[in-house]
Amino acid sequence: MKMNQQKSVKAPWLDSYGNVPRTIDYPDCSMFQLIEENAKGYENYTAYDFMGKGETYGEFIKKVYICARGLSAEGFREGDRITVCMPNTPQAVIMFYAVNLIGCVSNMIHPLSSEGEMKFYLNHSKSRGILILDGFFKKLENIMWELPYLEKIVVASISDELSGIKKAGFALTKGRKIPKVRYSEDIISFNNLMKRGTEYRGEFAACKKGEDQAVILYSGGTTGKTKGIILTNRNFNALALQTIAAGDCVSRGHKMLAIMPMFHGFGLGVCVHTMLVGGCVCVLVPQFNVKTYARLLKRVQPNYIAGVPTLYEALLRSRNMKNVDLSCLEGVFSGGDSLSVFLKRKVDAFLREHGAEVQIREGYGTTECVTASCLTPKDFFKEGSIGIPFPDTYYKIVKASTKVEIPYGDEGEICISGPTVMEGYLDDPEETESTLQIHEDGLLWLHTGDLGTMDEEGFVYYKQRLKRMIISSGYSIYPSQLENIIDSHPDVLMCTVIGVPDPYKVQKVKAFVVLKRGSEPNEETRESIRRYCSKNIAKYAMPYEFEFRNKLPQTLVGKVAYTVLEQEELAKLAEEKENF
């Protein structure tokens, strides 16, 4: 099929559904410059709210400048990489844009990363500095001698952003459990960094353009191993402007309940950057809890909420949502994982029962294009579809692992082209070349590794992943990475990891382990492996079970037949369901 027969997927529906433009002008500037420019005249509007304490755009911008001066005073220079290892807090937001202002690159990592993962992220990115919460500092302290590039550590505290009774309550509860940080010349508090900024009078701001590198996020690439994804200012700014346009509901001054974490493209790109570009209020939520979330919905009355499908399923099960008025909602978005047809129906009914006049809208994308690049239209949907591509974004379906485009309705690999597509993978030209390919139409296409179809109106349907990956509560978990860790335990000969269906998490992780000769398959050994893994694997990726086997099933060429194990687990679940 020729390109012009299936190419203009960004267009046909626009004449019928909503007010979304076909194309957008993207300013050639940094992320922070776009926010600062758009905030002119609206400096007294609230930029973010944290635990009931708000900050205006004017105050926020001033703090970014002070933080940028502080970073320059500490010796950071244009092009340096600085890791942000934080939950959603004001310090994380200020640091992220201060790093951008001085022309450095933010390396975003999960604050719950294990010591081993933290070491990998810091060394792989060659980060010279890191912002980390005091509650996670001990993990960093344990591995500092293994971090040759790290020169400066900035430690933030939740209590510094609280006031009154909340500050006192935190100090008496969670704050008491946090070990004291021993500060030094190279380990400073965020408050001291800001103090240095108020005193610094040297040069600090860099003139950066859209094409300049700005952020590193992490994903598995097409091979399932962890990859640093290099994203530019243009990638993030295009995402923000596209999301505002395709969302068709974003209004200045309205509130987004920002519960998706900032280390994730969804949280950083949509819940923070898009909202700040649009002049909205980011209600920063540092930790997800169903009860807390229900209370926030009641108290905050947000206009927008975004999350993974498991978040919405948790809300449906919550007893605290009875009689909660959700008529405030103007946009409800789901991403990070596939939203089942059944769950969409339930959520839509839930929203109507609570006074909301909107549907849940599913987005689709990959970290290789920041996050979403496709979204269900505002007032229309096709059941089972993940929506329509964003303005200036093209989708096409090709025969898997080729550049050959296939007809509408046929299943193949989803490819994406547009201004949010990444620059490439960090220090991995081979994987970059296999993922980003120029086709005969002359466009650069991102091969997603996902299977799907597309109909003649441009609606896209996601089917499944080509690459072997486990999705648990919206997190991408890569079996090969976990297997390498488990295999390194002294009692383990070999192992394989699979995802087992779970009604709440979508999938949960299970490990099958073959022990070395002489090692006993008893509870003591299992506990030893579990303890070892807890130090090297993040909590969200930890196997819920370690099953010992004498041998693992193999394919004809000698590879572990993990699909056989998956089928065995499915059969067990079916039997349990039948006997229930």
C-alpha positions as CSV (number, residue, x, y, z in Angstrom):
1,M,0.0,0.0,0.0
2,K,1.4,3.4,-0.9
3,M,2.0,5.9,1.8
4,N,-0.7,8.4,0.6
5,Q,-3.3,5.7,1.0
6,Q,-2.8,5.4,4.7
7,K,-0.7,8.3,5.7
8,S,-2.9,11.3,6.8
9,V,-4.0,9.7,9.9
10,K,-3.7,13.0,11.7
11,A,-6.5,14.5,9.7
12,P,-9.8,12.9,8.6
13,W,-11.6,12.8,11.9
14,L,-10.9,16.5,12.6
15,D,-13.6,17.7,10.3
16,S,-16.2,15.8,12.4
17,Y,-15.0,15.7,16.0
18,G,-14.0,18.6,18.2
19,N,-11.9,21.7,17.6
20,V,-8.5,20.2,17.3
21,P,-6.2,21.8,14.8
22,R,-4.4,19.9,12.1
23,T,-1.0,21.5,12.8
24,I,0.7,23.6,15.4
25,D,3.5,26.1,15.4
26,Y,6.2,25.0,17.8
27,P,8.5,27.7,19.3
28,D,12.2,27.1,19.1
29,C,13.0,27.4,22.8
30,S,13.7,25.6,26.0
31,M,11.0,24.0,28.2
32,F,11.4,26.7,30.9
33,Q,11.3,29.5,28.3
34,L,8.0,28.3,27.0
35,I,6.4,28.3,30.5
36,E,7.9,31.7,31.4
37,E,6.6,33.2,28.2
38,N,3.1,31.8,28.6
39,A,3.0,33.0,32.2
40,K,3.4,36.6,31.3
41,G,0.4,38.5,32.6
42,Y,-0.7,35.6,34.7
43,E,2.0,35.7,37.4
44,N,-0.6,35.7,40.2
45,Y,-2.2,32.5,39.0
46,T,-1.3,29.4,41.1
47,A,1.3,27.1,39.4
48,Y,1.3,24.2,41.8
49,D,-0.2,23.2,45.1
50,F,1.5,20.9,47.6
51,M,-0.4,19.6,50.6
52,G,-2.6,22.7,50.6
53,K,0.3,25.2,50.2
54,G,0.2,27.0,46.8
55,E,2.8,28.8,44.8
56,T,2.1,31.4,42.1
57,Y,3.7,31.4,38.7
58,G,5.6,34.5,39.7
59,E,6.9,32.8,42.8
60,F,7.7,29.6,41.0
61,I,9.7,31.3,38.2
62,K,11.6,33.3,40.8
63,K,12.6,30.1,42.6
64,V,13.7,28.5,39.4
65,Y,16.0,31.4,38.8
66,I,17.4,31.2,42.3
67,C,17.9,27.4,42.0
68,A,19.6,27.9,38.6
69,R,22.0,30.4,40.2
70,G,22.6,27.9,43.0
71,L,23.5,25.1,40.6
72,S,25.9,27.4,38.8
73,A,27.5,28.5,42.1
74,E,28.0,24.8,42.8
75,G,30.0,24.4,39.6
76,F,27.4,22.9,37.2
77,R,27.8,24.0,33.6
78,E,25.9,23.7,30.3
79,G,25.6,20.1,29.1
80,D,26.1,18.5,32.5
81,R,23.7,15.8,33.5
82,I,21.9,16.1,36.9
83,T,19.7,13.3,38.3
84,V,16.3,14.0,39.9
85,C,15.4,11.1,42.1
86,M,12.2,12.5,43.7
87,P,8.5,12.0,44.2
88,N,6.2,14.8,43.1
89,T,7.3,17.7,45.3
90,P,7.9,21.5,44.7
91,Q,11.7,20.9,45.0
92,A,11.5,18.4,42.2
93,V,9.6,20.7,39.9
94,I,11.9,23.7,40.7
95,M,15.1,21.6,40.2
96,F,13.8,20.2,36.9
97,Y,13.3,23.6,35.3
98,A,16.4,25.1,36.9
99,V,18.5,22.3,35.3
100,N,16.8,23.2,32.0
101,L,17.5,27.0,32.5
102,I,21.3,26.5,32.9
103,G,21.4,24.2,29.8
104,C,21.9,20.9,31.7
105,V,20.1,17.6,31.2
106,S,17.7,16.1,33.8
107,N,18.2,12.4,34.3
108,M,14.8,11.3,35.8
109,I,14.8,8.1,38.0
110,H,12.3,6.4,40.3
111,P,12.9,7.4,44.0
112,L,12.1,3.8,44.9
113,S,14.9,2.4,42.8
114,S,17.0,-0.2,44.4
115,E,20.7,0.5,45.1
116,G,21.7,-1.5,42.1
117,E,19.3,0.3,39.8
118,M,20.4,3.7,41.2
119,K,24.0,2.9,40.5
120,F,23.2,1.9,36.9
121,Y,21.2,5.1,36.2
122,L,23.8,7.4,37.7
123,N,26.7,5.8,36.0
124,H,25.0,5.2,32.7
125,S,24.0,8.9,32.5
126,K,27.4,10.1,34.0
127,S,25.5,12.4,36.3
128,R,27.6,15.0,38.1
129,G,24.8,15.8,40.5
130,I,21.7,14.4,42.1
131,L,18.6,15.8,43.9
132,I,17.3,13.1,46.3
133,L,14.8,13.0,49.1
134,D,16.3,12.6,52.6
135,G,14.2,9.4,53.1
136,F,16.0,7.7,50.2
137,F,19.5,9.1,50.9
138,K,20.7,6.0,52.8
139,K,20.5,3.9,49.6
140,L,22.6,6.5,47.8
141,E,25.1,6.6,50.7
142,N,25.6,2.9,50.5
143,I,26.8,3.0,46.9
144,M,28.6,6.4,46.7
145,W,32.0,4.7,46.4
146,E,30.7,3.1,43.2
147,L,29.7,6.4,41.6
148,P,32.8,7.8,39.9
149,Y,31.0,10.7,38.1
150,L,28.9,12.0,41.0
151,E,30.4,15.1,42.6
152,K,27.5,16.9,44.3
153,I,24.4,15.6,46.2
154,V,21.5,17.9,47.0
155,V,19.1,16.5,49.7
156,A,15.5,17.7,50.0
157,S,13.0,17.2,52.7
158,I,9.2,17.0,52.5
159,S,8.9,18.9,55.8
160,D,10.5,22.0,54.2
161,E,7.5,22.4,52.0
162,L,4.9,22.0,54.8
163,S,3.6,24.6,57.2
164,G,1.9,24.8,60.5
165,I,0.2,21.7,61.9
166,K,1.2,19.6,58.8
167,K,4.9,20.3,59.4
168,A,4.6,19.4,63.1
169,G,2.6,16.3,62.3
170,F,5.1,15.1,59.8
171,A,8.0,15.6,62.2
172,L,6.2,13.5,64.8
173,T,5.4,10.6,62.5
174,K,7.2,9.9,59.2
175,G,9.9,12.5,59.9
176,R,11.1,10.6,63.0
177,K,11.9,7.5,60.9
178,I,14.2,9.4,58.5
179,P,17.9,9.0,59.4
180,K,19.8,12.2,59.8
181,V,21.9,13.3,56.8
182,R,25.5,14.2,57.5
183,Y,26.1,17.2,55.4
184,S,29.5,18.2,54.0
185,E,31.0,20.3,51.2
186,D,29.7,17.8,48.6
187,I,26.4,16.9,50.3
188,I,24.2,19.9,50.8
189,S,20.5,20.6,51.6
190,F,18.1,22.0,49.0
191,N,17.6,25.0,51.2
192,N,21.4,25.7,51.2
193,L,21.4,25.4,47.4
194,M,18.7,28.0,47.2
195,K,20.7,30.2,49.7
196,R,23.8,29.9,47.5
197,G,21.6,31.0,44.6
198,T,20.5,34.2,46.3
199,E,24.2,35.1,46.8
200,Y,25.5,34.1,43.3
201,R,26.1,36.9,40.8
202,G,27.8,35.1,38.0
203,E,26.5,33.9,34.6
204,F,24.0,31.1,34.8
205,A,21.3,31.1,32.1
206,A,21.9,29.2,28.8
207,C,20.3,30.1,25.5
208,K,19.0,26.7,24.5
209,K,16.9,25.7,21.4
210,G,14.3,23.2,20.7
211,E,16.7,20.7,19.3
212,D,18.9,20.7,22.4
213,Q,18.9,17.7,24.7
214,A,16.9,18.3,27.9
215,V,15.8,15.0,29.6
216,I,16.7,11.4,29.9
217,L,13.9,9.0,30.8
218,Y,14.2,5.2,31.0
219,S,12.5,2.4,29.2
220,G,13.3,-1.0,27.8
221,G,13.8,-0.3,24.2
222,T,13.0,-3.0,21.7
223,T,15.3,-5.7,23.3
224,G,13.8,-5.5,26.8
225,K,17.0,-4.1,28.4
226,T,17.0,-0.8,30.2
227,K,17.7,2.1,28.0
228,G,18.2,5.8,28.6
229,I,15.9,7.8,26.2
230,I,17.3,11.2,25.1
231,L,14.5,13.7,24.7
232,T,14.8,17.3,23.6
233,N,13.2,20.6,24.5
234,R,11.2,20.4,21.3
235,N,9.9,16.9,22.2
236,F,8.5,18.1,25.5
237,N,7.2,21.4,24.2
238,A,5.5,19.7,21.3
239,L,3.9,17.2,23.6
240,A,2.5,20.0,25.8
241,L,1.0,22.0,22.9
242,Q,-0.3,18.8,21.2
243,T,-1.9,17.6,24.5
244,I,-3.5,21.0,25.1
245,A,-4.9,20.9,21.5
246,A,-6.0,17.3,21.4
247,G,-7.3,17.4,24.9
248,D,-9.7,20.2,23.8
249,C,-10.5,21.0,27.5
250,V,-7.5,22.6,29.0
251,S,-8.2,26.1,30.6
252,R,-5.9,28.4,32.4
253,G,-6.3,28.3,36.1
254,H,-7.9,24.9,36.2
255,K,-6.5,22.1,38.3
256,M,-4.8,18.8,37.5
257,L,-4.4,16.2,40.2
258,A,-0.8,15.3,39.4
259,I,-0.6,11.8,40.8
260,M,1.5,10.2,38.1
261,P,5.2,10.3,39.1
262,M,7.7,12.8,37.6
263,F,10.2,10.1,36.7
264,H,7.6,8.8,34.2
265,G,6.9,10.5,30.8
266,F,3.2,10.5,31.6
267,G,3.6,12.3,34.9
268,L,6.4,14.7,33.8
269,G,5.1,15.4,30.3
270,V,1.3,15.6,30.8
271,C,0.6,16.2,34.5
272,V,3.4,18.7,35.0
273,H,4.9,20.3,31.8
274,T,1.7,20.4,29.8
275,M,-0.2,21.9,32.8
276,L,2.4,24.5,33.4
277,V,2.6,25.5,29.7
278,G,-1.2,25.8,29.8
279,G,-1.2,28.0,32.9
280,C,-3.0,25.3,35.0
281,V,-2.5,24.3,38.6
282,C,-0.5,21.1,39.3
283,V,-1.8,19.6,42.5
284,L,1.4,17.6,43.4
285,V,0.7,14.2,45.0
286,P,3.9,12.6,46.3
287,Q,2.6,9.1,47.0
288,F,-0.5,7.2,45.8
289,N,-2.9,5.9,48.3
290,V,-6.5,5.0,47.4
291,K,-7.9,6.6,50.6
292,T,-5.8,9.7,50.2
293,Y,-6.8,10.0,46.6
294,A,-10.5,9.8,47.4
295,R,-10.0,12.5,50.0
296,L,-8.1,14.7,47.5
297,L,-10.9,14.3,44.9
298,K,-13.4,15.6,47.5
299,R,-11.2,18.4,48.8
300,V,-9.4,19.6,45.6
301,Q,-12.3,19.1,43.2
302,P,-9.9,18.9,40.3
303,N,-10.8,19.6,36.7
304,Y,-8.4,17.0,35.2
305,I,-7.2,13.6,36.5
306,A,-4.8,11.2,34.8
307,G,-3.6,7.7,35.7
308,V,-3.0,4.1,34.8
309,P,-6.0,1.7,34.5
310,T,-5.3,0.2,37.9
311,L,-5.8,3.6,39.5
312,Y,-9.3,3.8,38.1
313,E,-10.0,0.2,39.1
314,A,-8.9,1.1,42.7
315,L,-11.2,4.1,42.7
316,L,-14.1,1.9,41.6
317,R,-13.5,-0.4,44.6
318,S,-13.0,2.5,47.1
319,R,-15.6,2.8,49.8
320,N,-14.6,6.4,50.3
321,M,-16.0,7.5,46.9
322,K,-19.6,7.2,48.0
323,N,-21.6,10.4,47.2
324,V,-18.4,12.2,46.0
325,D,-19.4,15.0,43.5
326,L,-17.2,14.7,40.4
327,S,-19.1,17.3,38.3
328,C,-15.9,19.4,38.4
329,L,-14.2,17.0,36.0
330,E,-13.5,18.2,32.4
331,G,-10.9,15.7,31.4
332,V,-10.3,12.1,32.6
333,F,-7.3,10.4,31.0
334,S,-5.9,6.9,31.1
335,G,-2.5,5.8,29.8
336,G,0.6,3.7,30.7
337,D,-1.2,0.5,30.0
338,S,-4.1,-0.8,27.9
339,L,-7.6,0.2,29.2
340,S,-9.9,-2.8,28.7
341,V,-13.3,-2.2,27.1
342,F,-14.9,-3.6,30.2
343,L,-13.1,-1.2,32.5
344,K,-13.9,1.8,30.3
345,R,-17.6,1.0,30.5
346,K,-17.4,0.7,34.3
347,V,-15.4,4.0,34.7
348,D,-17.8,5.9,32.4
349,A,-20.7,4.6,34.4
350,F,-18.9,5.6,37.6
351,L,-18.3,9.1,36.3
352,R,-22.0,9.6,35.4
353,E,-23.1,8.3,38.8
354,H,-20.9,10.9,40.4
355,G,-22.1,13.8,38.3
356,A,-19.3,14.0,35.7
357,E,-20.3,14.7,32.2
358,V,-17.1,13.4,30.6
359,Q,-15.9,10.0,29.5
360,I,-12.6,8.4,30.3
361,R,-10.2,9.0,27.4
362,E,-7.5,6.5,26.6
363,G,-4.1,7.7,25.3
364,Y,-1.4,5.7,23.8
365,G,2.3,6.3,23.3
366,T,5.8,5.2,24.4
367,T,8.5,6.9,26.4
368,E,10.4,7.1,23.1
369,C,8.0,9.9,22.2
370,V,7.8,11.2,25.8
371,T,4.3,9.7,26.5
372,A,1.0,9.9,24.6
373,S,0.8,10.6,20.9
374,C,-2.7,9.3,20.4
375,L,-5.9,10.1,22.3
376,T,-9.6,9.3,22.3
377,P,-11.5,12.4,21.1
378,K,-13.3,14.6,23.6
379,D,-16.9,13.7,22.8
380,F,-16.6,10.5,20.7
381,F,-15.0,7.1,20.8
382,K,-14.9,3.8,19.1
383,E,-15.0,0.9,21.4
384,G,-11.6,-0.8,21.8
385,S,-9.8,2.0,20.1
386,I,-6.9,4.0,21.7
387,G,-8.0,7.1,19.7
388,I,-6.6,9.3,17.1
389,P,-3.1,10.6,16.6
390,F,-2.2,14.1,17.9
391,P,-1.8,17.0,15.5
392,D,1.4,16.8,13.4
393,T,1.7,13.1,14.3
394,Y,1.5,10.3,11.8
395,Y,0.7,6.7,12.6
396,K,1.0,3.7,10.2
397,I,1.0,0.0,10.5
398,V,3.7,-2.1,9.0
399,K,4.5,-5.8,8.7
400,A,6.3,-6.5,12.0
401,S,10.0,-5.7,11.9
402,T,9.9,-4.3,8.4
403,K,9.1,-1.0,6.6
404,V,6.3,-2.5,4.5
405,E,3.0,-0.8,5.2
406,I,-0.1,-3.0,5.3
407,P,-3.8,-2.3,4.5
408,Y,-6.3,-0.8,7.0
409,G,-7.6,-3.4,9.4
410,D,-4.6,-5.7,9.1
411,E,-2.5,-6.3,12.2
412,G,1.1,-5.2,12.3
413,E,3.6,-3.1,14.1
414,I,2.6,0.4,15.1
415,C,5.0,3.1,13.8
416,I,4.9,6.8,14.8
417,S,6.4,9.9,13.2
418,G,6.2,13.4,14.6
419,P,7.9,16.1,16.7
420,T,7.8,14.2,20.0
421,V,9.9,11.3,18.7
422,M,13.1,10.9,20.7
423,E,16.6,11.9,19.6
424,G,17.8,8.3,20.4
425,Y,19.0,5.9,23.1
426,L,21.9,7.0,25.3
427,D,25.2,5.6,24.1
428,D,23.5,2.9,22.1
429,P,23.6,3.7,18.4
430,E,22.8,0.1,17.3
431,E,19.4,0.1,19.2
432,T,18.7,3.7,18.1
433,E,19.3,2.7,14.4
434,S,16.9,-0.3,14.7
435,T,14.2,1.7,16.5
436,L,14.3,5.0,14.4
437,Q,14.2,4.3,10.7
438,I,13.7,6.5,7.6
439,H,11.1,5.0,5.3
440,E,10.5,5.5,1.6
441,D,8.3,8.5,2.3
442,G,11.3,10.3,3.7
443,L,10.0,10.6,7.2
444,L,11.7,9.3,10.4
445,W,9.6,6.6,12.0
446,L,9.7,5.2,15.5
447,H,9.1,1.4,15.5
448,T,7.3,0.9,18.7
449,G,7.5,-2.9,19.0
450,D,3.7,-2.9,19.6
451,L,1.1,-4.7,17.5
452,G,-2.1,-2.9,16.4
453,T,-4.4,-2.0,13.6
454,M,-5.9,1.2,12.1
455,D,-9.2,1.8,10.5
456,E,-10.0,4.1,7.5
457,E,-11.0,7.0,9.8
458,G,-7.6,7.0,11.5
459,F,-8.7,5.3,14.7
460,V,-5.9,3.1,16.2
461,Y,-6.4,-0.2,18.0
462,Y,-3.6,-1.5,20.2
463,K,-3.4,-5.3,20.4
464,Q,-0.3,-6.5,22.3
465,R,3.5,-6.0,22.7
466,L,5.9,-7.5,20.3
467,K,8.7,-7.3,22.8
468,R,8.7,-9.4,25.9
469,M,7.6,-7.1,28.8
470,I,5.6,-7.2,31.9
471,I,3.2,-4.4,32.7
472,S,2.3,-4.2,36.4
473,S,0.2,-1.2,37.7
474,G,1.4,0.8,34.8
475,Y,5.1,0.1,35.3
476,S,7.2,-1.5,32.5
477,I,9.2,-4.4,33.9
478,Y,11.8,-6.2,31.8
479,P,12.2,-9.9,32.6
480,S,15.8,-10.1,31.3
481,Q,16.9,-7.4,33.7
482,L,15.3,-9.3,36.7
483,E,16.7,-12.6,35.5
484,N,20.2,-11.1,35.4
485,I,19.9,-10.1,39.0
486,I,18.4,-13.4,40.2
487,D,21.0,-15.4,38.3
488,S,23.8,-13.5,40.1
489,H,22.7,-15.0,43.5
490,P,25.3,-17.6,44.6
491,D,22.7,-20.4,44.9
492,V,21.0,-19.9,41.5
493,L,21.9,-21.8,38.4
494,M,19.4,-20.2,36.1
495,C,15.9,-18.6,36.2
496,T,13.2,-17.1,34.1
497,V,10.6,-14.5,35.0
498,I,7.1,-14.2,33.6
499,G,4.0,-12.0,34.2
500,V,1.0,-13.7,35.7
501,P,-2.4,-12.2,35.2
502,D,-3.7,-10.2,38.2
503,P,-7.1,-8.6,38.6
504,Y,-5.7,-5.5,40.2
505,K,-2.1,-5.0,38.9
506,V,-2.9,-6.4,35.4
507,Q,0.2,-8.6,35.8
508,K,2.4,-9.6,38.7
509,V,5.9,-11.0,38.5
510,K,6.8,-14.6,39.2
511,A,10.2,-16.2,39.0
512,F,11.1,-19.8,38.3
513,V,14.4,-20.8,39.7
514,V,16.8,-23.7,39.1
515,L,19.3,-24.0,41.9
516,K,23.0,-24.9,41.7
517,R,23.9,-28.4,42.7
518,G,24.3,-28.6,46.5
519,S,21.8,-25.8,47.2
520,E,18.7,-27.0,48.9
521,P,15.3,-25.9,47.6
522,N,14.0,-24.9,51.0
523,E,12.5,-21.9,52.7
524,E,15.9,-20.7,53.9
525,T,17.2,-20.6,50.3
526,R,14.1,-18.9,49.1
527,E,14.3,-16.2,51.8
528,S,18.0,-15.6,50.9
529,I,17.1,-15.0,47.3
530,R,14.2,-12.8,48.3
531,R,16.5,-10.6,50.5
532,Y,19.1,-10.4,47.8
533,C,16.5,-9.3,45.2
534,S,15.0,-6.7,47.5
535,K,18.4,-4.9,47.6
536,N,18.7,-4.9,43.8
537,I,15.1,-4.8,42.4
538,A,12.6,-2.0,42.9
539,K,9.5,-2.9,45.0
540,Y,7.1,-2.6,42.1
541,A,9.1,-5.2,40.1
542,M,9.8,-7.7,42.9
543,P,8.5,-11.2,42.2
544,Y,5.6,-12.2,44.4
545,E,6.8,-15.8,44.3
546,F,10.0,-17.8,43.7
547,E,9.2,-21.3,42.5
548,F,12.0,-23.9,42.4
549,R,12.2,-26.2,39.4
550,N,14.6,-29.0,38.6
551,K,14.8,-27.7,35.0
552,L,13.0,-25.2,32.9
553,P,11.2,-26.0,29.6
554,Q,13.2,-25.3,26.5
555,T,12.6,-24.6,22.8
556,L,14.1,-26.7,20.1
557,V,17.1,-24.4,19.9
558,G,17.7,-24.5,23.7
559,K,16.2,-21.3,24.8
560,V,14.0,-21.2,27.9
561,A,10.4,-21.6,26.7
562,Y,8.9,-19.0,29.0
563,T,5.6,-19.2,27.0
564,V,5.1,-22.7,28.4
565,L,5.4,-21.4,31.9
566,E,2.9,-18.6,31.1
567,Q,0.4,-21.2,29.8
568,E,0.9,-23.3,32.9
569,E,0.1,-20.3,35.1
570,L,-3.0,-19.5,33.0
571,A,-4.2,-23.1,33.4
572,K,-3.7,-22.9,37.2
573,L,-5.7,-19.7,37.3
574,A,-8.5,-21.3,35.2
575,E,-8.6,-24.3,37.5
576,E,-8.7,-22.2,40.7
577,K,-11.5,-20.1,39.2
578,E,-13.5,-23.3,38.3
579,N,-13.1,-24.7,41.8
580,F,-13.9,-21.5,43.5
